[in-house]
């Protein structure tokens, strides 16, 4: 990470800690959103599958096998930039933290209990499949579609899912700029965007996904404070007329489109 980028992340984190206020749900008018803040985001209980998934993360952290990783976000090329990286380096630098991944699990679990049908879940950016595992482990009836640009990275993820016996995951390899428009369902309940961290790509993905998000659905945008251009994208997404409520958790942002919600933005510590 470049020095200027590291300074940016430190500054935005300090700013978030100093300005986040709605940590217990007070002042949130919607009972549904209040429950999410009070009983989901603040939940610290461990679920049955957490230990198994984290054991797989620990295995990846010790693995020094070298993968060919295709980076579509940095070079602006349809073919992508091919680089060699060790599995342990990808694990430590690119995987979502256990804390955030488990928050995503709790969100999907909350939505599953409130739904009379299986959920349609879409993930942009599979990486080594740890976060995908959390999304899929909630309920085997839910369908998880995950998109990844690197074939060798996806192969490792498939091995993880096999050992965890997760059979409700559908994966597609290729540039997400192509696969998103082929494999995204017409109606989505939960979307996790952790792919090309540029302003242009982020806005394009969200613009395509918002009309597909169910009224009670949640779109989660990762690394909203990763850079100044990601912060700009996040600000414009908050102001989008199709978006009613957003929650800034620092590491990611939650986007809601239910027209019954007030136009509000909350900063919440988790």
N, C-alpha and C positions, 0 to 999 in steps of 0.2 A: 504494500500500500504506500503510495507516495506520501511525503510529509504533509503536503497541503491537504490531501484527502483525509489523513489521520487527524489533523487539526480540526477540519470541518466536522468530522464525526464526534470528536470530543466536545466541541462547542455546541453542536445541536443536541447532544445528550444532556449536557448541563442545562441548556435552555429548557429542554423538555421536563426535566426533574423539577425545575424551579417554577414552571407554569402549569404543570399537570395538576388538576384539582379534583376531578370527579371520580375519585377512586372507590367510592362505596355506593354510587348510584343516586345520591341525593340530587334532586333537581331535574332528573330525567322523567319526562311526563309519560312516555309509553311504558306500560307494564312489561311488555316483551323485552324492550331494550334495558329496562331496569334489571330484569332477571339475568340478562346476559352479563351486565357489569357486576352485579352483586353476587351471583351464584355460579357464574362460569369463569369470568376473567379473574376473580379472586379465589377460585377453588385451588387448593394446593394438595388435594388428595391424590394418591397414586392409583391408577387404574391397572387392571389385570395384565395388560399387554406391555406396559411401559418398560419393565425390566428386560423382557425379551428383546425389544427393539433396541434398547440402549446397549445390550450386550453385542448386538450386531454392529453398532457404531464403534464400540471399543475394538472390535476385530478389524474394522476398516482403518482405525487410527494406527494400528500396528502393521498394516499391510504396505509393503514397499514395492509392490508390482507397479510397472509403468504402463500407463494408458495413453492412447492418442486421443486427445480431447479436441473437439471442434468448437471453436469460439466464433459464433456468428455476430456477437454484439460489438466487438472491438474494432473489426476491420472494415465493416460496411460492405462486405462481399457476400454474394449469394452462396459461394462455395465455402465460406468461413475460413478462419485461420486455424491450422492444425498445429497443436503444441503437445509436447510430451510432459506428462505430470504423474507423479506417484499417487497411488490411491490414498495414502495417509495425508498427503498435501491437499488433495481435493476435499477430503473429509474435514480437515481442520480449518480450511479457508472458505469453503463454499457451502457446506451443509448448514441448514437451519439449526439453531441451538435447541437443546432438549426442551428448554422452557417455552420457547415459541411454538415448537412442533406439538408439544403437549397441550398448549392453549388451543391450537387448531383442532386437535382431537376432541377437546371438551366442547368446542363450538359445534362440531359436526354431531357429537353425541347429544347435545341439547336439542339440535334441530331434528335429529332422528326420532327422539322421544316425542316430539311435538308434531310429527308428520305421520299421516296414515298410509304413506307409500314409500318405497325405496327412494333415496336421494340420488340425484345426478350430480356428480362431483367432477370438476375439471382442474387439472394441475398443469401449469405452464412452467416447465423446467424440472425434470425428474431428478437430475443429478444422480447420486448413488442410491436413491430410493428410500431413504430413511423417513423423510416427511411423507412420502407416498404411503409408506407402511402405516404411519399413524392415521392417515386419512382412511385407509382401507380397513383397518383393524376395528373400527367402531362397530360396524355391522356388516356381515357378509352379504346382506341383501342390497346394500348401497352399491352403485356402480361408479368406479373411479377410472377416469380416462386421464392418462398422463402423457405429456409430450416432451421429448428430449432430442437434442441435436446431435449427440455423440453416441455412435453405435457401441463403442467399447465401454463407455460409462453406463449405458443402458444395460449391457450384458451383466455387469456387476450387480446392478439393481435387481435384475431378474433373479439372480442367485439369492439375494437377500429375501425376496418375496417367497421364493420356493422354500427356504428354510423356515420361514415364519408361517407357511401354509396359507398364504393369502391368495385366494383364487378369484377375487372380484376386481382385478386390476386389468385394464386394457391399455396397452402401450403402443406408441407410434414414434418411430425414429425419423429425424429429418429437421430441416430448418423450420422453426415454429412459425415463421412468416408464411410458410406454405401449409403446414399440417393443421394449424389452428382453424383455417377456413374449410378444411376437409372433414375434421373429426369433432368439432364442437357441436354439441346437441342444440336443438332449437330452444329447449327450456333447461336451464341450469339452476341448481339449488345452492351450490357452494363452488366458488372459483378461487383458486390460489395462484397468483401471478408472481413467479420468481424466475424470470427469464432475462431478456435483453434489458439491462438497466440504463436505457437512454430515454430522453424525453420523447423523441419521436415514436419509438416503438411502444413505450408504455401508453402513450395517449391513443395510439392506433389499436392496441389490444383492448384497452378498456372501452373505447368507443364501439368496438365490435361486440363486446361481451355484455354491456349494460342492457341492450334490448332483449337479451336472452336470459337475463337473471330473473328468477321467479320473484313475485312481489315480496315474499318472506325470505328471499335468498340473501346471501352474504358474499360479497367479493372482497378478497383479502389481497392487498397489494404489498409485496415485500419491499424492504429497504427504502422506505419513502424519504429518509433523510440521508441516503447514501451519497448524494452529490447535490449541488445547487440545481442541476437540471431535473433531478428526480423530485426535489422539493417543489420546483415550478410545476411539474406535472401533477403532483399531489394537490397543490393549491387550485389548479384549474379543474381537477376532478371534483374537489369539494364544491366548487362553484357551479358545476354542471347542473342544468335545470332538471335533469333526470335523476339526480342524486338528492336524497332528502337529508339523511343523517350520516355523519362519518365519525369514526373513533380513531384517534391517533394513539397507538400503543408504543410509539417510537420505532421499534424494530419493524413494524408493519402497520398498515392502516386498514380499517374495516369500512366497507362502503355498503349502505343500505338504500333501497329504492322504493320502499313502501310509501305510497302517496299519503297514507294516513299519519306518517311521522312528521314532526316539525322539522324545518330546515335548521339543523343544529350541528355544531362541531364540538366534540369532546376530546380532551387530552387526558389519557388514563395511564397510570403506572401499573405495570404487571410484574 
